[in-house]
Amino acid sequence: MDVRERLEQATCEVLDVDGVLGEAGRSLGTAWLVSDQGHLITAGHVVVDLYETALIEAAAGAGAEPVVHVRFPARAGEEPRTERAAFQVPPLRDRSTDIDVAVLRLTGGTDRNALPTILVDDAEGEVRVAGYGSNTPGRQQAGRGTLTGHSVKGARSDQWLFQYETTSLTHTGFSGSAVWSTALNAVVGFQISYVAGRDRREPASALAMPLTRVVKYWADLRSFTAAARRRTCVLIQPRTPTPRLRDDVVRPVLDAFGIDLYESQAGATHDEDYRRLELADAVVADVTGDDSSVVYELAVAQALGVPDVVVADAARSDGDHSMFQVRLLDLTDAEASRAHLRERLESVRATFGSLGPADTSSPLMSFFHTPLTQISAADALSRGYLKNFVRPVSEVLRRVRQRPGEAEVIVNGRRLRRSQLGELTLTVVLPDQLSWASDEFITRDIAAQVVDASINDNLSRPRTMKARPPRKNQPIVLYDVFPTTMNVMTDSIAERVRHLAGSPEGQRLAGEELERKEIDRFHLRLLDLVRNDTDVHAGERMRAVVHVARASAVFPDLYG
């Protein structure tokens, strides 16, 4: 699933179905899916009039609590339908500080894939947006823009917005649309307004509310965001390199995506190349000339499960590459070659599964149907953890949300009331270091931020967890903090590092990189298992009650 498809399926039209503001069925703007639990984000001004009118009517006894209706694009074989959403965070709109946000939650849950998000203060390059502009009523439209910096309100440096030049997003109706950064491979904000150019010489621009400012008003957003870090792509080169491919095609495309380039040793394979291949986020392999070292390194990358793009110079390629999906590039047309690489790289990049499984094929994948790394400790541990803990707990949660009397949930020594069970969820918090996955660390460094919790349905053994101290009118979230089963990966990493050449400091750094990669693999596999679990229990899928987050999102105080 590429970026366009991801945006399309997770973006919905906000509608005034009941005619609260006048015309029934009128389009109000756009919203988008930020969590697998059905949370939506939109601009506050899109729904503020609907919210306030409904409140007035409810106070007068003429209406119910405020709700919003949304409509996602119909999927194949389905008819378009409207869905109800409740207000999770009421509309906030303050022109003096450029605050413009509302958070909704689908009352019926969702089986759509949420968009990946990232909290950043700066972003560069191209943005992608999908929304329901007034120029195409009732139909979703996609657009692009180029980030130009910040728009700052007055003298306050914290009152800023992302600004981007665009010719396609300057229409009402795009307000609330997710703004996807192609460099960061995630949503960085959402559109709230636009400024039309005064004449042809002045380009039009749009403004987006950054997600990093939304956290102040909706702290739970942290649990849905990824940590920002630079990605790396390895270029595998033949003994006789193709400089035009590297300099005119690969490097410019990677720069636009914000991905660092590592060039493997041309015509040979060194230890550093193996290390970089394992840690890479993507690989571009130049098979021009049928060099055996390139084929070997590419096979290593595919065994490791690294997404790959295989290319060759059309003018010089005469080998048989039928086992790979090879894109022949006409390097005399650099722009067309960059476009081909950009399109292919978009389809195979995988950042915590945000773009879905890579669609590359290889003999290894054809036989094993999975990268060899997914027959690894991280993969096996994540599957065992899901089977032995996450699934049983999720089944109890799904039952107790529908039938509160079927289980007892204790938080901080007190049994939760029936009214507190309807939105009960579990968040698995994964560590950034394997040493954190120990009872000693959890007791010493986490205990002050959480309280003890347990769940018991009298059918299986009681399960113990953690939770935040309950707050009035806030849903209860249970936490399984730093699953200790992950700690067993420490020994296998130490064994591998022990055989590496180099100084003790170099071995230590190599061990830390391998540790991060193994944690990422555990995270990816667990997230994939939760999202794609098809078992329906008490009318809900596992993804409705289980979320997977990293420590930085839930316990930011650990980072000083």
Secondary structure, DSSP 8 states (H G I E B T S, - for coil): --HHHHHHHHEEEEEETT-TTSSTTEEEEEEEE-STT-EEEE-HHHHHHHHHHHHHHHHTTSS-S-EEEEE----TT----EEEEEEEEEEEEETTTTEEEEEEEETT---S----EE--S---SEEEEEE--TTSTTS-EEEEEEEEEEEE-TT-TTSEEEEEE-SS--STT-TT-EEEETTTTEEEEEEEEEE--SSTTS--EEEEEEHHHHTTT-GGGGGGEE----EEEEEE--SS--HHIIIIIIHHHHHHHTEEEEE--TTS--HHHHHHHHH-SEEEEE-TT--HHHHHHHHHHHHHT--EEEEEETTT--S--TTS-EEEE-TTSHHHHHHHHHHHHHHH--STTTT-S-----HHHHHHSS-GGGGSHHHHHHHHHIIIIIHHHHHHHHHHHH-GGG-EEEETTEE--GGGTTT-EEEEEE-SSGGGSSHHHIIIIIGGG-EEEEEE-SSS--EEEEE----TT---EEEEES-GGGGGHHHHHHHHHHT--S-HHHHHHHHHHHHHHHHHHHHHHHHHHHHH---EETTEEGGGTEEEEEHHHH-GGGG-
